[in-house]
């Protein structure tokens, strides 16, 4: 579990860190496009990018260190929405390969879904580790 935590947290931290530098992150176009759609262009792209980068960096550091995993669940919910929105709002752009296969941006989003799922497993394990086991009504240990 520790190796999974460190590897997932490092990847999330790295991809978040890239978003602080204009033109470096492969997700920059998607973040900006989704932001413009949701805010009708009222939020500055740079502000949105820095906010998203900060959330990802906080999640990454928390997952790496194991500190604050109970609290990081809340920004993780926002991160999950941010990761999944391109699938809903930009499917034509993400799946424009041959036979509607995902292009590089689509593959990036699908990779993010795996990161999200693994991070949720890590957070769940951390929360459960801190909770005492009880004997449930079904006759099993919970």
Buried (B, 14 or more C-beta within 10 A) or exposed (E): EEEBBBEBBBBBBEBBBBBBEEEEBEBBEBBBBBBBBBEEEEBEBEEBBEBBBBBBBBBBBBBBEBEBBEEBBEBBEEBBEBBBBBBEBBBEBBBBEEEEEBEEBBBBBBBBEEBBEBBBBBBEEBEEEEEEEEEEEEEEEE
